[in-house]
Amino acid sequence: MAVFTNSNILNTKHKTLPFTGKWLDSFGTPAPTGAWIIYGASGSGKTSFALQLAKYLTKFDKVLYWSIEQGNSKTFQLAWKREKMSECGTNIMVADEGELSAVENDMFGSIIKRMSQKHGRNILIIDSLTPLKAQSFTIAKYEAFRKRLKNKLIIWLSHEKWELPDTKVGDYIMKMADLKMRCEGYKVFANTRAGESLSEYVIWEKGAKGYLHKNQSL
């Protein structure tokens, strides 16, 4: 067990992602490792936001986007084109649901191998937790996975129920995550474990205005 003095705590220099502009206003300067979570109801803009975030993160490191829920489907292709992801070049790659290993107790073997190889990617986005329910994805398995990629940044997507992630694992990740991002009405409302004051992030201006108008009319 390590013990820290006041001086240790105050003088420790932590690595951060140098976000600027609207990204800085909405998400601060988060650490480049650990866990983040994006959650919201179906149709709230989660995948669009995840792609926008992935695109921005390629400015700092290489990204692997694991499309478990949609795979390389027509809808995913349309979202990819809409967000102009081709501008990222090879700084982003996509894995589909086929990467989910059927080997018991090694659900993520293929992904871990890809992330751990020499010159591998340091940012993994998993879209989403919902299909993993059928794979008996438990908190214990999450912790084992996290520890094997402890020096990476893992961003999880989740559907929600009553404004919280809709699985026990998702709820656990949210409680432990450094950055929590809830999508509603094509906006993102973020908070951190440090309790920073952050601005809302607009995913889609027209959709956000339409959602606001609809709710004001109720």
N, C-alpha and C positions, 0 to 999 in steps of 0.2 A: 504494500500500500504506500503510495506516494503522499507526502505531506507538503503543502505549499504555504509560504509566508505571504503577507500582504504584498511585499515587494515582488515575489514570484508572480503573483496573480496580475499585478498592475503592469509589469514589464514584459510579460509573455507576448511575443509577436505572432499573430495568427495569420495564415494565408487566407485571402479572400478573393472572390471574383470581382474585378473592377467594373461593376455595372455603372452605366452612365444614363443620363436622360430619364425617360419615362421608366426604364427598367430599375434605375436607382431609386426613383421616387416610390415605386410600387413594391420593390423587393429588397431594397437595401444593398449591402455588399456581403452576400452569403459565403460560407465556406465552400471550397471546391470538392469536399468529400462529405460523406454522411447520407442522410435520407431526407427527401422532400416528398410531399404528397399533393396531388391535384385531385379534387373531388367535386362532385356536383350531380345534379339530375341529368337524365338523358335529354339531349338537345340544348344543354346549357352552354355549349361551346368548349367542352373539355379537350377534345382532340384538336380542334383548331388552335386553341391556346398552347397545347403541348407541342404542336409543330412550330408555332411562333417562338416558343421558348427554346426548343431544340435548335432552331435556326440561329437564334441569338447566341446560344452557348457554343456554337461552332466557331465563334470568334475567339474563344479561349481554349478549346480542346476539341478532340474528336468525339463524336456521339454515335452510339448504337441505339436505334429505336426499335424496340421489340413489340411488334404489332400482333399480340396474341389474339385480341378480340376481333379484329377485322382482317388480318392477314394482308395479302396484296390484292384486295378486293377493288371493285369499281369505285365504291364510295371512298375508300382510302386514297385511291389514285386521284379522285376529284379534289379531295382535301389537299393532297400533296401539290397538285397543280395550282390550286387557289392560293396557297401560301408561298408559291414560287420556290419550293425547296431545292430545285435544281441549281439554284445560285450557290448552294453550299458545296457543290462538287463532291469529292470523296471524303469530306470532313464529316459526312453523315452517311450511315448505312442502315438498312432495315433488315431485321430478322422477322420471320413470321411465326405462326403458332407451331410449325413443324419443328422448331428448335426446342420445344418442351419435351425433355427426355422422359421416356416411360419407365426408366429405371428407378425402382423404389429407393427412397432416401437420397436420390441424386437428381431431383427434378430439374435442376438448372445446369446440369453438367456441361452441355454444349455451350451455353451462354457464358459460363464461368471460364471455360477454355478460351473462348473468343476474347473475353475481356482481359484475361491474364497473360496472353501470349506477348512476346516481345513486340514493342511498339503497338500494343493493343489500345483499345479505347478506354478512356477514363470516366465517361459519362454514359449511363444506361438509363433509358426511359422505358418503363414497362406499362403497356396499354392493353389490358388493365387487370386489376385484381379479380374481377368477377369470374372469368373462366377458370381461375385457379381453385375456386371452391370445389369444383368437380375432381380436382387432383388432390384433395385432402390437404390443402396448404394450411399449415398450422403456424402458430406463433413460434414454436420451437424450430420449425423448418425455416421460417423467416430469419430467425436469429442465426441459424447455421449458415444460411446464404449470405447474410450481411457480413458475418465475420470473415467469410472467404473472399469478400470484395471490400474489406474495411477501408482501403485506401482509394476507393472509387466513390463517385457521386451516383446514387440511385434515386430516380424520380418515379414514383408510383402514381398511376391513375386509378380512380375508384368511382363507381356509382355511389349514390348516397341514399339514405333513408332517414327521414326526419332531420335533415341537414347535417348528417354525420355519415362517414363511410359505412357502406352497407354490409361489411363483414367484420368479424372479430379481429382478424389480422389487420384490416384497414384501420379500424379504430385504434389498435395498438400502435401502428405506424404513425398515425396522426398525433397521438400523445407524445411520441418520442421524436418526431421529425423536427429538424431545425427550421424548416420553412413549410408552412401549411397554406394551401391556396384553394379557396372554395370558389367555384364558378356558379354564377347565377345570372340569367338574363344577359349573356354575352359580356359579362364583367367578371373580373377576378378580385376577390377580397382576401388579402394575405395577412398573416401574422407570423411572428417568429417566437422562439422560446425566450428571446431577450425582451419581448414586449415592445418592439419598435413601433412608432407611429408611421403607417404607410398609406399611400394613396391607392385608390382603386385603379385597376388596369382594365382598359376597354379592349375587348377581343375584336368586336365588330361594331362599329359606330352605329350603322343603320339598325342592326338587330337590337342593340342596347336601347336605342331611342324608342323603337317599336314596343319593346318589352315594358319600358317605363310607362309609355302612353297607355298600354293595355291595362296595367295594374292601377293607374290613376283613374281609369274609367270604371273600375269595378266598384 
